[in-house]
């Protein structure tokens, strides 16, 4: 299944804020990205007639990022919120996810593309 999100996830270094009582919370940008990612994932799952991946089976999450310009966050710091947003829609538990950032390019737009792979070389990954 392929999921396209017309934005980039915020970096883990910036999306948590601390309240006056010391509790951490997601800032507005992070909450907006999570909602957008969930909407895009639900639409892609519906189109693909996707069945949620159960816990206990490894799978690959192949990720490509497109950046607007040369000022961008570390792609590895963008994975946490992206994967968390897909949990419960694409897969049951993110501990079985094997993320791979396979492309990152400066294209003039902010865009994230994901491909969920459960088979490799005609075989299920867990065989």
NORUR-V424983 format. One line per field, one symbol per residue. phi: phi as a letter, one per 30 degrees, with the letter a starting at -180 (. if undefined). burial: + if it has 16 or more other ideal C-beta (glycine too) atoms within 10 Angstrom, else -. Layout:
# NORUR-V424983
phi: ???
burial: ???
This chain:
# NORUR-V424983
phi: .cbcbdacdddedbdcbcdddjdcbddddddddeddddddddddddddhdcedddjbdacccbbcccdadcbddeddcdedddddddjccbdbddcdcdbdcabbccjbcabbbbcccbbiibdedd
burial: +-+-+--+++++--+----------+---+--++-+++-++--++----+--+-----+++++++++----++-+--++++++-+++-+++--+-++-+----------+++-+-+-----------
